């Protein structure tokens, strides 16, 4: 891996642009982090297996704030995950997570989602709908098998291999039926040539879909939109937490803060004495 690290970095940065639609500035940030990191990371190769030890780099950046450290380590993890997808056997050492304060997510408005759906083909429409009306993580959607779609419910294998059942809207169920009658599939809901589509392929599809309406949208933002819509519509937080597959309800509570923030913004704009944006 040492000899070919530059080649993989170049391919990885290209994938960030082509598959994820990242901006030039974001790609440069990734490049700078990787160049810095691999000046310190220890790489050991044993019997065709590569061990990437992050500890020397973690020591180097230890003086930075937790959020910055987390972002830098996340960039390295993304790169290693990309290398693994290329077929290399790579293991990360000293990869413990850094806890940072959670920021409010940024959901996409229902109107913008509807606008994007109007410009979708059948497969794209189903992709957006499964994220927006079922609230799946992109990893869960990539692994969703046909046998786990039954009637008005789907069974999802989430984090920690935990199962949860999620109801389908009638409109989403009709869309699935139309899709299944149009495409011949072997095992997974999203396939190409008999092989399941990767998470990156699905992310790239989302990028293309929303680029048509001049928006940069990630699959996770559509999951945020699902959660926020349910909570703003009066759904109990305990139910939403279960539907999302959150291990703790505290994770779901961030969406209630988001709803309050949006209400405050709308109130300020609507009231004659409120502060309006110029």
C-alpha positions in Angstrom: 0.0 0.0 0.0 2.9 2.3 0.7 4.0 2.3 -2.9 0.6 2.8 -4.3 -0.8 5.3 -1.7 -0.6 8.3 -4.1 -2.5 6.4 -6.8 -5.3 5.5 -4.4 -5.5 9.0 -3.0 -5.9 10.4 -6.5 -8.6 7.8 -7.3 -10.3 8.6 -4.0 -10.4 12.3 -4.6 -11.8 11.7 -8.0 -14.6 9.6 -6.6 -15.5 12.4 -4.1 -16.1 14.6 -7.1 -17.8 12.2 -9.4 -19.8 10.0 -7.0 -20.5 12.3 -4.1 -20.6 15.7 -5.9 -18.2 17.4 -3.4 -17.1 20.9 -4.1 -13.5 21.7 -5.1 -12.9 23.3 -1.7 -14.1 20.2 0.2 -12.0 17.9 -2.0 -8.9 20.1 -1.4 -9.6 19.8 2.4 -9.6 16.0 2.1 -6.4 16.1 0.0 -4.7 18.3 2.6 -5.8 16.0 5.5 -4.6 12.9 3.7 -1.2 14.4 2.8 -0.8 15.5 6.4 -2.0 12.2 7.9 0.2 9.9 5.8 3.2 11.9 6.9 2.6 10.4 10.3 0.5 7.3 10.0 2.4 4.0 10.5 1.7 1.4 7.7 2.8 -2.2 8.2 2.3 -4.9 5.6 2.2 -8.6 6.6 1.3 -11.5 4.3 -0.7 -9.4 1.9 -2.6 -7.6 4.7 -2.1 -4.0 5.5 -2.3 -2.5 9.0 -2.8 1.3 9.2 -1.9 2.6 12.7 -3.4 6.0 13.4 -1.8 6.5 16.7 1.3 8.6 15.5 -1.1 10.9 13.7 -3.5 11.1 16.6 -0.6 12.2 18.8 0.4 14.8 16.2 -3.1 16.4 16.1 -3.9 15.9 19.8 -3.8 19.6 20.6 -6.6 20.5 18.2 -10.3 20.7 19.3 -12.4 17.6 19.3 -14.5 18.6 16.2 -11.4 19.2 14.1 -9.8 15.9 15.2 -13.0 14.0 14.4 -13.2 15.5 10.9 -9.6 14.7 10.1 -10.0 11.1 11.3 -13.2 10.8 9.4 -11.4 11.8 6.2 -8.8 9.1 6.8 -11.5 6.5 7.5 -13.3 7.4 4.3 -10.1 6.9 2.3 -9.4 3.5 3.9 -13.0 2.4 3.3 -12.5 3.4 -0.4 -9.2 1.4 -0.5 -11.0 -1.6 1.0 -13.7 -1.3 -1.7 -10.9 -1.7 -4.3 -10.2 -5.1 -2.9 -7.3 -4.4 -0.5 -7.2 -6.0 2.9 -6.7 -3.1 5.2 -7.2 -2.8 9.0 -7.2 0.4 11.0 -5.6 0.6 14.5 -6.2 3.3 17.1 -9.4 4.2 15.5 -11.5 5.1 18.5 -14.1 7.8 17.9 -13.9 11.3 19.2 -17.0 12.6 20.8 -18.1 16.0 19.6 -21.2 18.1 20.3 -24.0 17.3 17.9 -25.1 20.1 15.5 -28.5 20.5 14.1 -29.2 18.6 10.9 -30.4 20.4 7.8 -33.4 18.7 6.3 -34.6 19.3 2.8 -38.0 21.0 2.4 -40.9 18.8 1.2 -41.4 21.2 -1.7 -37.9 20.8 -3.0 -38.1 17.0 -2.7 -41.4 17.0 -4.6 -39.8 19.2 -7.3 -36.9 16.7 -7.6 -39.2 13.7 -7.8 -41.0 15.3 -10.8 -37.7 15.0 -12.7 -36.9 11.4 -11.7 -37.1 8.2 -13.6 -38.7 5.2 -11.9 -35.5 3.9 -10.2 -34.5 7.4 -9.0 -38.0 8.1 -7.7 -38.0 4.9 -5.6 -34.5 5.7 -4.3 -35.6 9.2 -3.0 -38.9 7.8 -1.7 -37.2 5.0 0.3 -35.0 7.6 2.0 -37.7 10.3 2.5 -40.7 8.1 3.4 -39.0 5.2 5.2 -36.0 7.1 6.8 -33.4 4.5 5.9 -29.7 5.0 6.3 -27.9 4.7 2.9 -26.1 1.6 4.2 -29.4 0.0 5.1 -30.9 0.8 1.7 -27.9 -0.6 -0.1 -28.3 -3.9 1.8 -32.1 -4.1 1.6 -33.2 -7.5 0.3 -36.4 -8.2 -1.6 -37.4 -10.9 0.9 -37.5 -8.2 3.6 -40.2 -6.3 1.8 -43.6 -7.7 2.8 -47.0 -6.2 2.4 -47.1 -2.7 3.9 -43.9 -3.3 5.9 -40.1 -3.7 5.4 -37.7 -5.3 7.8 -34.4 -3.4 8.1 -31.0 -4.7 9.3 -29.5 -1.7 11.0 -26.4 -0.9 13.1 -25.2 -3.7 15.3 -27.2 -6.1 13.1 -30.4 -5.0 14.9 -33.7 -5.6 13.1 -36.6 -3.2 13.0 -39.8 -3.1 11.1 -40.9 0.1 9.3 -44.3 0.7 7.8 -44.6 1.8 4.1 -46.9 4.5 2.9 -49.4 3.3 0.3 -47.7 5.5 -2.4 -44.3 4.0 -1.6 -45.7 0.5 -1.8 -47.3 1.2 -5.2 -44.0 2.6 -6.4 -42.2 -0.6 -5.2 -44.7 -2.7 -7.0 -44.3 -0.8 -10.2 -40.5 -1.0 -9.9 -40.6 -4.8 -9.3 -42.8 -5.3 -12.3 -40.4 -3.3 -14.5 -37.0 -4.6 -13.4 -35.7 -8.2 -13.0 -33.9 -8.4 -9.7 -32.1 -11.3 -8.0 -31.7 -10.4 -4.3 -31.5 -6.7 -3.6 -33.9 -3.8 -4.2 -31.2 -1.8 -6.0 -29.0 -3.9 -8.4 -27.1 -3.5 -11.6 -26.3 -6.6 -13.7 -27.3 -8.9 -10.8 -25.0 -7.2 -8.3 -26.2 -4.8 -5.6 -25.5 -1.2 -6.0 -22.9 0.2 -3.6 -23.5 3.0 -1.1 -21.4 5.3 -3.2 -23.4 4.5 -6.4 -26.7 5.4 -4.5 -25.1 8.6 -3.2 -24.1 9.5 -6.7 -27.6 9.0 -7.9 -28.9 11.3 -5.2 -26.3 13.9 -6.1 -27.5 13.8 -9.8 -31.2 13.9 -8.9 -31.0 17.1 -6.8 -28.4 18.8 -9.0 -31.3 19.1 -11.5 -33.1 21.4 -9.1 -29.8 23.2 -8.2 -29.4 21.6 -4.8 -26.6 19.7 -3.1 -28.3 17.0 -1.1 -27.0 13.9 0.8 -29.0 10.7 1.5 -28.6 11.5 5.2 -30.4 14.9 4.7 -33.4 13.0 3.4 -33.4 10.8 6.5 -33.3 14.0 8.5 -36.3 15.2 6.5 -38.2 12.0 7.3 -37.6 12.4 11.0 -38.4 16.1 11.1 -41.6 15.6 9.2 -42.8 13.0 11.6 -42.0 15.0 14.7 -43.4 18.2 13.3 -46.6 16.3 12.4 -47.0 15.2 16.0 -45.6 11.7 16.0 -44.3 10.6 19.5 -40.6 10.8 19.8 -40.3 7.3 21.2 -42.0 6.0 18.0 -39.7 8.1 15.7 -36.6 6.9 17.6 -37.7 3.3 17.1 -38.4 3.8 13.4 -35.0 5.5 12.9 -33.2 2.7 14.7 -31.6 5.0 17.2 -29.9 3.3 20.2 -30.8 6.2 22.4 -33.7 8.6 22.3 -31.2 11.4 23.0 -30.1 11.0 19.4 -33.6 11.6 18.2 -34.1 14.7 20.4 -31.9 16.7 18.2 -34.7 16.8 15.7 -37.0 18.3 18.2 -34.5 21.1 18.7 -34.4 21.5 14.9 -38.2 21.9 14.8 -38.1 24.5 17.5 -35.4 26.4 15.6 -37.4 26.4 12.4 -40.5 27.6 14.3 -38.5 30.5 15.8 -37.2 31.5 12.4 -40.7 31.3 10.8 -42.1 33.3 13.7 -39.5 36.0 13.3 -40.2 36.3 9.6 -44.0 36.3 9.9 -44.5 38.7 12.8 -44.5 42.4 11.8 -42.1 43.2 14.7 -39.9 40.3 13.9 -36.4 40.6 12.4 -36.7 40.0 8.7 -33.9 39.0 6.4 -33.0 41.7 3.9 
